Amino acid sequence: MKKIGVGLLGIGVIGSEVATVLKDRQDIISKEVGAEVYLKRIKVLEKDLERPVVRNFDRSIFTTSDDEFFNDDDIQIIIELIGGEHPAYDYQKKALESGRHVVTANKEVLGKHLIELLDIANEKEVTLNYEASVGGGMPLIAPLSRDLILNNVNSLYAIINGTTNYILTKMTESNQSFEETLKDAQRLGFAEANPVKDIDGWDATYKLAILTDLAFRTVVNPDDIYREGITNLHSIDFDFAKKMGYSIKLLSIAKQVRDKLELRVHPTFIPEINPLSNVNEVFNAAIINGDLTGDVTLIGKGAGPAPTSSSVVGDVIKAAKVINSGSFLPVVVHHEHKPLLSIDDIITKYYIHVTGTRDDLTAEINRSRIKALKIMQEGSECAILTDLTRESMLRSFVSALKEKYKVHNIIRVED
Amino acid sequence: MKKIGVGLLGIGVIGSEVATVLKDRQDIISKEVGAEVYLKRIKVLEKDLERPVVRNFDRSIFTTSDDEFFNDDDIQIIIELIGGEHPAYDYQKKALESGRHVVTANKEVLGKHLIELLDIANEKEVTLNYEASVGGGMPLIAPLSRDLILNNVNSLYAIINGTTNYILTKMTESNQSFEETLKDAQRLGFAEANPVKDIDGWDATYKLAILTDLAFRTVVNPDDIYREGITNLHSIDFDFAKKMGYSIKLLSIAKQVRDKLELRVHPTFIPEINPLSNVNEVFNAAIINGDLTGDVTLIGKGAGPAPTSSSVVGDVIKAAKVINSGSFLPVVVHHEHKPLLSIDDIITKYYIHVTGTRDDLTAEINRSRIKALKIMQEGSECAILTDLTRESMLRSFVSALKEKYKVHNIIRVED
């Protein structure tokens, strides 16, 4: 039986689980692939050697040397689970250039460098596999890039950041402040010590860039995606949301609007009847609207070692099959940059939280070109729910409003 | 550029759409495959030649002759869209034995003959592709057999028959009888002239057999799956369900219970908080609980020409890639028959509709070993909601009850 060696970069929480699954489920893996897939080497940092998980493996498979790792010709598949842009990107590039298949869960590297890495993979006739980079244990990359490939995607709505979804779920249940909730999440391991990339929406933005490439066959730079984090949400926003029949989620949105692509990541009011509004805690979800299929909804755990290792090792099987069947087909790489719609030109509904009375604000609305669907007053605070409005027009209305009232928050509404 | 010929068997509603998609989206297909995939021949019945769709294609690709079709060496992929067991099964077998890759949406043939056909495919080094056989346009076969392959599946709950789900949705909305609703569904094209296979649960049972093979790595004969159709549901059942916070769905259930497999297809009370309870009309859904991933939920349109053709032609691309890359890996075929749990031994909750008063039935319950969670009276009619009960015990309770009361219906409850 042919033997296929796997090299693992990183032995953190996810890496440890992946190594364990590779070892414990070798029978399933080898049966599927028709070859013996085994963990040949794990590249770690000196300090990682103290981790308890290390004791579960033959000490000899660990190395702290890049050269020893990359010069090991038995390694045909390299799993990168370091995270962050560098050195992860450099390792992936080096792995592909040396003719190794790559499996990764790294959304930052792929959000920024997917196209370049796919080109290298095609040139070297190896595969780049990244199911775990978006949606954790939920199959999303594969269904989108393969099962739904014939569809022209009209829109994609996704909850793809577990940390923020956990925080928003807790803020909905309690009436804790964002700061308190974040502290709890960190204590419970649902948020990192440095949570900036999650709470500022970067993580969800990198992932949206990856999904956009697959769904809309276009390159997109994460910096060009409109992005808002969840740090400006207050418990009163959740109160108003609940009273109006909405929940608040950090939504990643991609839509084809005539000849332009509308891309945005921000907190969003979602009506309770929408399946996304009941996706809580660390669950992720995506609704893909294809022109043939109509809505396809996927929901699953977007984080955690076990779900993520299901996708990572699943990708190892796919790469190993390509190796064992001695076959390779280049993937279609999209180099075109489709034009993006400016955030000023999007048309949606808005929630506005203002200090003021219902009567005064009704008068302001009537004097403006904005149409309100609902104006709700709670004590001295008011919530305005607008009808569909062009963002630029909404902004000028709000700046006028600010001359007389304290405007606390503006949140887009999808229904 | 290499050319790969496709042969299509059947030009019904689905076949017409598939032929159209193959023609209209040839650019996407060829780009993905890296070869020119084209529709070489369509085998039809004499009468089909009158269909308007025929005029959209070069007359010369149509044939009514089996020999002309199967002797055409340009055909490397055969799509079977005839439906029913015969001659579809014979055609699929002939296609595989002649070294053609097969793509099909035929759940009856696969529900009954999947293992035999997969063995032939492996022997002939071709692929059998059947994404469209379950869930229409919703990716389900591929995620289950590929993306989630590392998981040991604990349970699978699915709504996989569009016709019955459409009827149940309408019976929930109106208080029409089953018979009236079925007539409407037939008039609107959501139910066939002969709807027996749908309304008696056969279709959902064939599909469950296919999913069970993938999820639990076992052969199962559809005749061994406990099955109840929806013909015995009355509007009063829907009234009681709504009042108790449930909806009624035809659910296909597969669970690992210790060393046995629990398989059943029947109308089921599902609590409104369960995502499956809001899957309406022709939408299908599946909740797969994997030991690594936890719950993975998939929702999409389970019927209709466009969604189905998305899956069928998606499979054509997969087969064409295997041909173009000159690669083939045998699939793992499961020949083991895992033991099934008898329906008498399942443990679940039950709804019982009885003519009688709340007081009388409470007395009966108290005299029995059954525990009731709720007893609701509407006029002369009563609904009992039991706690978890072994089916054999429930049956003896009901037969005792029948000596004194009119028992109209018993429906299992999942929550």
HADDOCK unambig.tbl for C-alpha pairs under 7 A between the chains (distance, minus, plus):
assign (segid A and resid 28 and name CA) (segid B and resid 150 and name CA) 6.82 0.50 0.50
assign (segid A and resid 32 and name CA) (segid B and resid 332 and name CA) 6.31 0.50 0.50
assign (segid A and resid 137 and name CA) (segid B and resid 293 and name CA) 5.27 0.50 0.50
assign (segid A and resid 138 and name CA) (segid B and resid 296 and name CA) 6.27 0.50 0.50
assign (segid A and resid 139 and name CA) (segid B and resid 143 and name CA) 6.39 0.50 0.50
assign (segid A and resid 139 and name CA) (segid B and resid 147 and name CA) 6.14 0.50 0.50
assign (segid A and resid 143 and name CA) (segid B and resid 139 and name CA) 6.39 0.50 0.50
assign (segid A and resid 147 and name CA) (segid B and resid 139 and name CA) 6.17 0.50 0.50
assign (segid A and resid 147 and name CA) (segid B and resid 311 and name CA) 6.69 0.50 0.50
assign (segid A and resid 147 and name CA) (segid B and resid 314 and name CA) 5.78 0.50 0.50
assign (segid A and resid 148 and name CA) (segid B and resid 310 and name CA) 6.72 0.50 0.50
assign (segid A and resid 148 and name CA) (segid B and resid 314 and name CA) 6.98 0.50 0.50
assign (segid A and resid 149 and name CA) (segid B and resid 314 and name CA) 6.83 0.50 0.50
assign (segid A and resid 150 and name CA) (segid B and resid 28 and name CA) 6.83 0.50 0.50
assign (segid A and resid 150 and name CA) (segid B and resid 310 and name CA) 6.19 0.50 0.50
assign (segid A and resid 150 and name CA) (segid B and resid 314 and name CA) 6.56 0.50 0.50
assign (segid A and resid 292 and name CA) (segid B and resid 306 and name CA) 4.86 0.50 0.50
assign (segid A and resid 292 and name CA) (segid B and resid 307 and name CA) 5.18 0.50 0.50
assign (segid A and resid 292 and name CA) (segid B and resid 310 and name CA) 6.05 0.50 0.50
assign (segid A and resid 293 and name CA) (segid B and resid 137 and name CA) 5.29 0.50 0.50
assign (segid A and resid 293 and name CA) (segid B and resid 301 and name CA) 6.65 0.50 0.50
assign (segid A and resid 293 and name CA) (segid B and resid 306 and name CA) 6.35 0.50 0.50
assign (segid A and resid 293 and name CA) (segid B and resid 307 and name CA) 4.10 0.50 0.50
assign (segid A and resid 293 and name CA) (segid B and resid 310 and name CA) 6.53 0.50 0.50
assign (segid A and resid 295 and name CA) (segid B and resid 300 and name CA) 6.09 0.50 0.50
assign (segid A and resid 296 and name CA) (segid B and resid 138 and name CA) 6.29 0.50 0.50
assign (segid A and resid 296 and name CA) (segid B and resid 299 and name CA) 5.76 0.50 0.50
assign (segid A and resid 296 and name CA) (segid B and resid 300 and name CA) 4.59 0.50 0.50
assign (segid A and resid 297 and name CA) (segid B and resid 298 and name CA) 5.75 0.50 0.50
assign (segid A and resid 297 and name CA) (segid B and resid 299 and name CA) 4.91 0.50 0.50
assign (segid A and resid 297 and name CA) (segid B and resid 300 and name CA) 6.35 0.50 0.50
assign (segid A and resid 298 and name CA) (segid B and resid 297 and name CA) 5.75 0.50 0.50
assign (segid A and resid 298 and name CA) (segid B and resid 298 and name CA) 4.83 0.50 0.50
assign (segid A and resid 298 and name CA) (segid B and resid 299 and name CA) 6.57 0.50 0.50
assign (segid A and resid 299 and name CA) (segid B and resid 296 and name CA) 5.77 0.50 0.50
assign (segid A and resid 299 and name CA) (segid B and resid 297 and name CA) 4.91 0.50 0.50
assign (segid A and resid 299 and name CA) (segid B and resid 298 and name CA) 6.57 0.50 0.50
assign (segid A and resid 300 and name CA) (segid B and resid 295 and name CA) 6.10 0.50 0.50
assign (segid A and resid 300 and name CA) (segid B and resid 296 and name CA) 4.59 0.50 0.50
assign (segid A and resid 300 and name CA) (segid B and resid 297 and name CA) 6.34 0.50 0.50
assign (segid A and resid 301 and name CA) (segid B and resid 293 and name CA) 6.66 0.50 0.50
assign (segid A and resid 306 and name CA) (segid B and resid 292 and name CA) 4.87 0.50 0.50
assign (segid A and resid 306 and name CA) (segid B and resid 293 and name CA) 6.34 0.50 0.50
assign (segid A and resid 307 and name CA) (segid B and resid 292 and name CA) 5.19 0.50 0.50
assign (segid A and resid 307 and name CA) (segid B and resid 293 and name CA) 4.09 0.50 0.50
assign (segid A and resid 310 and name CA) (segid B and resid 148 and name CA) 6.70 0.50 0.50
assign (segid A and resid 310 and name CA) (segid B and resid 150 and name CA) 6.17 0.50 0.50
assign (segid A and resid 310 and name CA) (segid B and resid 292 and name CA) 6.07 0.50 0.50
assign (segid A and resid 310 and name CA) (segid B and resid 293 and name CA) 6.52 0.50 0.50
assign (segid A and resid 311 and name CA) (segid B and resid 147 and name CA) 6.64 0.50 0.50
assign (segid A and resid 314 and name CA) (segid B and resid 147 and name CA) 5.78 0.50 0.50
assign (segid A and resid 314 and name CA) (segid B and resid 148 and name CA) 6.98 0.50 0.50
assign (segid A and resid 314 and name CA) (segid B and resid 149 and name CA) 6.84 0.50 0.50
assign (segid A and resid 314 and name CA) (segid B and resid 150 and name CA) 6.56 0.50 0.50
assign (segid A and resid 325 and name CA) (segid B and resid 327 and name CA) 5.48 0.50 0.50
assign (segid A and resid 325 and name CA) (segid B and resid 328 and name CA) 6.12 0.50 0.50
assign (segid A and resid 325 and name CA) (segid B and resid 329 and name CA) 6.08 0.50 0.50
assign (segid A and resid 326 and name CA) (segid B and resid 327 and name CA) 6.72 0.50 0.50
assign (segid A and resid 327 and name CA) (segid B and resid 325 and name CA) 5.48 0.50 0.50
assign (segid A and resid 327 and name CA) (segid B and resid 326 and name CA) 6.71 0.50 0.50
assign (segid A and resid 327 and name CA) (segid B and resid 327 and name CA) 5.24 0.50 0.50
assign (segid A and resid 328 and name CA) (segid B and resid 325 and name CA) 6.13 0.50 0.50
assign (segid A and resid 329 and name CA) (segid B and resid 325 and name CA) 6.09 0.50 0.50
assign (segid A and resid 332 and name CA) (segid B and resid 32 and name CA) 6.32 0.50 0.50
